[in-house]
């Protein structure tokens, strides 16, 4: 499992209710596939990657859930509705990027406080680059 959206479902609520099961997932960027395939030469058209960053946090944190399973730590990122920057690329969801001031609330707060942080990060404080086509010898279009 890489993404968790419905924190009210019993299996996710059980995890999210306990601060011991909440974590921060550090990222510098995240990618979503372009909705359409592009002809970049050399074969069948392919989807590109659109890379999103948070301009006011070079390393940002995403709300995450974690637990031990079969002796290994497993984790997933929490998602939410997309903001205006992500929606044209991925209209159903984006990862729940946290404000630095909310890291402690996500890690130690009550369930209702933590769930309230499952919201889109402001689009004005993000940037996007792409599409990038890493499987085609580093070809980049539209950057």
N, C-alpha and C positions, 0 to 999 in steps of 0.2 A: 504494500500500500504506500503510495507516495503522497496522496492528497486526502484530506478529510474536510468535508464541507458541512455536514449536518451534525453539529455538536450536540443537538438535543436527542439524537438517536441513542438508545440505551447503551450500546457498545462504546460509543464515543463519549457520551456523558460520563460514564463510569471512569474513563480515563481523564477527561477534562476536569472533573470535580476534584481530583487530587493534585495539588501542586507538585507532588513528587513525579507526576507523569507529564508535566509540561516542560518544554525546553525551548531554547532559542536556536534557530538554524541560521548561521551566518552566511551571507552571500555578498558578492560584489555585483552580480547581474543575474537575471533569469531569462530564459528563452521560451518563446512560443512559436509554433510553426505558422507560416503564412497560410491564410485560408485557401489560397489558390496556388497551383503549381506554376513554375516559371520555366521558360525555355532558355537555358543558359548555354546551349550548345553541347555537343558531345553525347547526345542520347535523349532518352525520355525526359520530359519536363519534370522538375522536382519542386517540392516545397522548400522555401528558405526559412531561416531562423531570424526572428526579430528579437533582439536583445534589449532588455529593459534594465535601467539602473536608477538609483535613487540619488539625485544630485546633492542633497544635503547630508548624505551619509555614504561615504565611499565604501564602507562595509556596513551593511544593514542587517537587521534581524527579522526573521519571519517567525510567526507563532508556530510552534510545533508541539506534537505529542510524542511521547516515547514510553517504551516498556521493555522489560526483559522477556524474551521468548526463546526457549530452547538454549539458554545460556548466552544469548546474544542481545545486545541493545538494538531494538528496532525503533524507527521513528518515521513520522509523516508530517508534512507541512499542512497547516490549516489554510483553507481558501475562503474567499468571500466573493461578493459581486465585483465585477471589474470596474475600474475607473474609466474616464473618457479616453485616456491614452491607450489602455490595454484592450478595451471593448472592440475596436475595429479588427483586431487580430484574433482575440479570444473573447467572444461575446458572452460567455456563460460564467467565467470565473477568473480570478487572479489570486496569487498567494497573499496572505494577510501580513503585509509589512507593518512592523511596529515602530512607533515613535520611540526614541531613546528613553524619553520620560515614562513610557509605559512598560518597559522591560520588566521592572520589578513587579508591577501589577500582574503581568502575564505569569510570571514565575511563582508568585506568592499570594496573589489575591484570591478572593472568594470566586466561586464558579461564575456567578452573575457578572462580576467585574471583569473576569477574563473573557467571557463570551462577548461582552460589550466591545471588546477590542477587535472582533472579527468584522472588520470594515475596510473599504478600499483606502489605500494611501492616496493623498492628494496628487492628482495628475500633474499639476503645475510644479511639483517638486520631484518629477521623474523625467527621464530622457529615454529615447528609443533609437536604436541603430539597426540598419538592415534594409532589405533582406540580405543575409549572409548565406553562402552556399559552401560550407566546409567540405562537402564530399566531392566537389568539382574543382579540385586544385586551387582552393582559396579564392575562387571568383566571388566578388562582392558587387552587388548592384544597389544603387540608390542610397549609398552612404554619404 
